[in-house]
Amino acid sequence: MKVLMISTDRTLLGELVGDGDVVDRHRHYGQLVDKLDIIIFTRSGYQTRQLADNVFCYPTNSPSKIFYCFSAKKIARQLFAENYYDLIVCQDPFLTGLAGCFIKKKFGSKLLIHFHGDFWNNNYWLKQSIINYPLLLISRLTVKYADGLRVVSSGIKKKLIANGLPAAKIKVIPTPVNLEKFQNPDNQTVLSIKSEFVGKKIIFWLGRMAKEKNLGFLLQSFAQIIKKYPPVVLLLGGQGKELAAVQKRIVQLDLERNVKLLGRIAYQNLANYFYAADIFVLPSLHESLGKVLLEAAAAARPAVASATTGAQEIIINKKTGFLVGLNNQKQFVTKVLSLLANDQLAHKMGSAAYEHVTKNFNYQETVKRIINYWQEIAMGLKIKRSKI
């Protein structure tokens, strides 16, 4: 089976060396197919990159974002001149999905579109940017041409079905996360992190600093938490457009001595921070999955998270962590305080979280499910072509 993927993830081109498991995951995909070529939406200045013998990444090097689809179609035409691809896999139902529709129409391959985000029936996402309104309309169009839809949580599948899409067309498969990498910390580094905050418990947040991550809410909540439980610090890992706003809010709330901004944490060092922490928090306005919750659970750390579509897929409320209402500060503060004040409860929930995710989110099994779904859709193509 030969697969053509269309993506926006520039990590595959080496933009952030050692950032996450994205490259390793796609190399793994390549081991299970005959050929995997990946077209990646970029502005100019990138080079073609080979990840494995049969895995190549092709940047579009477009002069502007409005040319992404045209550039992708041009590269696809060159690639199809040398190989016939059984399947086109698109990262999202927006511009990569639109490019996939054009390529499918031109060459007749099957089309699989991914929903890695919680986009439909989501006012929080819709109001984040004016561009999201036309993107939503594009997604309503592209899904009609897809032969299959892969979503990362059952909650997203329910939304798509509620909007008239057939259940048989949708498969729930989460993003594969290699949890083993979060089960073997460097104890010396963990102790070094904890030594900076002797006598204090650590609340950890990790992610991209964006509006949907609700960091203003987190800081306001932490200001309430510290009044009732003073020996605690909040560590924020990650970067993003909201960094300046976060820094300003920390000063406004007089939290400089109790909040530390860690910046981008190297992937190989993430496990150490999870193990140094006592609690992980994720008060996002929306999450399609929230793989950081899987990583925290793999380190046996309890989590308090907003009851987003993704968090509900991972956290068993009151057993492996706590789910709270979106923007419900009273609930959030109460649940965090209950874990800070009760080590036995925190340990019990952390252990239950570990058992849950290692059993239900196995990396190898998830990768197999993805490849099997690819083959299922591609086989449909072969059957159809054999009748012609």
Residue pairs with C-beta under 8 A, 6 or more apart in sequence:
1 33
1 34
1 86
1 87
1 374
1 375
1 378
2 33
2 34
2 35
2 36
2 37
2 83
2 84
2 85
2 86
2 87
3 29
3 33
3 35
3 36
3 37
3 85
3 86
3 87
3 88
3 89
3 374
3 378
4 37
4 38
4 39
4 76
4 79
4 85
4 87
4 88
4 89
4 103
4 109
5 36
5 37
5 38
5 39
5 88
5 89
5 90
5 91
6 38
6 39
6 40
6 41
6 72
6 88
6 89
6 90
6 91
6 96
6 99
6 100
6 103
7 38
7 39
7 40
7 41
7 91
7 96
8 40
8 41
8 91
8 92
8 95
8 96
9 22
9 40
9 91
10 16
10 40
10 42
10 46
10 59
11 19
11 20
11 22
11 23
12 22
12 23
12 26
12 38
12 40
12 49
12 51
12 57
13 40
13 42
13 46
13 47
13 49
13 57
13 59
14 49
16 264
18 266
18 267
18 268
19 264
19 266
19 267
20 267
21 177
21 178
21 181
21 267
23 51
24 178
25 176
25 178
25 367
26 36
26 38
26 51
26 55
27 51
27 52
27 55
28 176
28 367
29 36
29 55
29 367
29 370
29 371
30 36
30 51
30 52
30 53
30 54
30 55
31 52
32 367
32 368
32 371
33 54
33 371
33 374
34 54
35 54
35 83
35 85
36 54
36 55
36 56
37 55
37 56
37 57
37 58
37 79
37 83
37 85
38 55
38 56
38 57
38 58
39 58
39 60
39 72
39 75
39 76
39 79
39 99
40 46
40 57
40 58
40 59
40 60
41 60
41 62
41 65
41 68
41 71
41 72
41 95
41 96
42 59
42 60
42 61
42 62
43 61
43 62
43 63
43 64
43 65
44 61
44 62
44 63
45 61
46 59
46 61
47 59
48 56
48 57
48 58
48 59
49 56
49 57
50 56
50 57
51 57
58 75
58 79
60 67
60 68
60 71
60 72
60 75
61 71
62 68
62 70
62 71
68 95
68 99
69 95
69 98
69 99
69 102
72 96
72 99
72 102
72 103
73 99
73 102
73 103
73 106
76 99
76 103
76 106
76 107
77 106
79 85
80 106
80 107
84 107
84 109
85 107
85 109
86 109
86 110
86 378
86 381
86 382
87 109
87 110
87 111
87 112
87 374
87 377
87 378
87 381
88 100
88 103
88 104
88 109
88 110
88 111
88 112
89 100
89 112
89 114
89 374
90 96
90 97
90 99
90 100
90 111
90 112
90 113
90 114
90 142
91 114
91 116
92 113
92 114
92 115
92 116
92 117
92 139
93 113
93 114
93 115
93 119
93 138
93 139
93 142
93 143
93 146
94 135
94 138
94 139
94 142
95 138
97 113
97 138
97 139
97 142
97 143
97 146
98 138
98 141
98 142
100 111
100 113
100 142
100 146
101 111
101 141
101 142
101 145
103 109
104 110
104 111
104 145
105 145
108 381
109 381
110 147
110 148
110 377
110 378
110 380
110 381
111 145
111 146
111 147
111 148
112 146
112 147
112 148
112 149
112 150
112 373
112 374
112 377
113 142
113 143
113 146
113 148
113 149
113 150
114 149
114 150
114 151
114 152
115 149
115 150
115 151
115 152
115 156
115 160
115 288
116 152
116 175
116 288
116 289
117 125
117 286
117 288
118 125
118 153
118 155
118 156
118 159
118 286
118 287
118 288
118 308
118 309
118 310
119 125
119 132
119 135
119 136
119 139
120 136
120 139
120 156
120 159
120 160
120 163
121 159
121 162
121 163
122 286
124 212
124 285
124 286
124 326
125 132
125 212
125 285
125 286
126 132
126 133
126 136
128 211
128 212
143 149
143 160
143 165
146 169
147 169
147 377
147 380
147 381
148 169
148 170
148 171
148 373
148 376
148 377
149 160
149 165
149 169
149 170
149 171
150 170
150 171
150 172
150 173
150 370
150 373
151 157
151 160
151 170
151 171
151 172
151 173
151 288
152 172
152 173
152 174
152 175
152 288
152 289
152 310
152 313
153 172
153 174
153 288
153 289
153 309
153 310
153 312
153 313
154 172
154 313
155 309
155 310
155 312
155 313
156 172
156 288
156 309
157 167
157 170
157 172
159 309
160 170
161 167
161 170
171 373
173 366
173 369
173 370
173 373
174 289
174 291
174 313
174 361
174 366
175 289
175 291
175 366
176 363
176 366
176 367
176 370
177 291
177 294
177 295
177 298
177 361
177 363
177 366
178 363
179 294
179 295
179 298
179 357
179 358
179 361
179 362
179 363
180 298
180 363
181 271
182 270
182 271
182 274
182 295
182 298
182 299
183 271
183 298
183 299
184 271
185 271
185 272
185 274
185 275
185 299
186 271
186 272
189 269
189 272
190 272
190 275
190 276
193 272
193 273
193 276
194 202
194 276
197 233
199 231
200 231
200 232
200 233
201 229
201 231
201 232
201 233
201 278
201 279
201 340
202 232
202 233
202 235
202 276
202 277
202 278
202 279
203 222
203 225
203 232
203 233
203 234
203 235
203 277
203 278
203 279
203 280
203 281
203 336
204 234
204 235
204 237
204 273
204 274
204 276
204 277
204 279
204 280
204 281
204 296
204 301
205 215
205 218
205 234
205 235
205 236
205 237
205 238
205 280
205 281
205 282
206 236
206 237
206 238
206 265
206 270
206 273
206 280
206 292
206 295
207 213
207 237
207 238
207 282
207 284
207 292
208 238
208 239
208 240
209 215
209 236
209 238
209 239
209 240
209 241
209 242
209 243
209 246
210 240
210 241
210 242
211 241
211 242
211 285
212 284
212 285
212 286
213 240
213 242
213 283
213 284
213 285
214 283
214 284
214 285
214 306
214 327
215 236
215 242
215 245
215 246
215 249
216 245
216 246
216 249
217 283
217 327
217 329
217 332
218 234
218 281
218 283
219 234
219 246
219 249
219 250
219 253
219 255
219 259
220 249
220 253
220 329
221 283
221 329
221 332
221 333
221 336
222 234
222 255
222 258
222 259
223 253
223 255
224 329
224 333
225 232
225 333
225 336
225 337
225 340
226 232
226 255
226 258
228 333
228 337
229 337
229 340
229 341
232 258
232 340
233 258
233 259
233 260
234 255
234 258
234 259
234 260
235 259
235 260
235 262
235 273
235 277
236 246
236 259
236 260
236 261
236 262
237 262
237 263
237 264
237 265
237 270
237 273
238 262
238 263
238 264
238 265
239 263
239 264
243 261
246 261
247 261
250 256
250 259
250 261
262 273
265 273
270 295
271 295
271 299
274 280
274 295
274 296
274 298
274 299
274 301
275 299
275 301
277 296
277 301
278 301
278 339
278 340
278 346
279 301
279 302
279 303
279 304
279 336
279 339
279 340
279 346
280 292
280 293
280 296
280 301
280 302
280 303
280 304
281 303
281 304
281 305
281 332
281 336
282 290
282 292
282 293
282 303
282 304
282 305
282 306
282 311
283 304
283 305
283 306
283 324
283 332
284 290
284 305
284 306
284 308
284 311
285 306
285 308
285 326
285 327
286 308
286 309
287 305
287 306
287 308
287 309
287 310
287 311
288 309
288 310
289 310
289 313
289 314
290 305
290 308
290 310
290 311
290 314
293 303
293 305
293 310
293 311
293 314
293 315
293 321
294 314
294 357
294 361
296 303
296 353
297 303
297 314
297 320
297 321
297 350
297 353
297 354
297 356
297 357
298 354
298 357
298 358
299 354
300 350
300 351
300 353
300 354
301 350
301 353
302 320
302 321
302 322
302 339
302 345
302 346
302 349
302 350
302 353
303 315
303 320
303 321
303 322
303 353
304 321
304 322
304 324
304 332
304 335
304 336
304 339
305 311
305 315
305 321
305 322
305 323
305 324
306 323
306 324
306 325
306 326
306 327
306 332
307 317
307 323
307 324
307 325
307 326
308 326
311 323
312 323
314 320
314 357
314 361
315 321
315 322
315 323
315 353
316 352
316 356
317 323
319 349
319 352
319 356
320 349
320 352
320 353
320 356
321 349
321 353
322 335
322 338
322 339
324 331
324 332
324 335
325 331
338 345
339 345
339 346
339 349
340 346
